[in-house]
Structures are given as structure tokens and as C-alpha cells.
């Protein structure tokens, strides 16, 4: 599958807080964003469950 680069602007504190959370969940920020973006896609019939 082809990949593309996406640029996102966000507050520094939000970036730090989310990076810490994702680290505790054992996933990287890129993976977390990919999971989030795939959730509404009807062709993707996977459900993602994250827990600390």
C-alpha cells in the first residue's frame, strides 16, 4: 500500500501529552493517528481497542 506524508499543526503541550499517552499504550504517534483515521472507513472492518 502506498504511503503519503501528512503535516499536522498542534500545540506543543498537546503533542507532548499525547506522545506520553501513546508511549504508555505501546504505540507510536504515527500508528495512533493511522488507527484513528481508519476507524470511520467502512471497508476497514477492524475495531481498535486501546487500554493502558
QUIMOQUI-V953755 format. One record per pair of residues at least 12 apart in sequence whose ideal C-beta (glycine too) atoms are under 6 Angstrom apart, sorted by the first residue. I is the first residue (numbers start at 1). J is the second residue. Records with the same first field share a line. If there is no record, write none. Layout:
I->J + J
This chain:
24->52
25->50
35->48
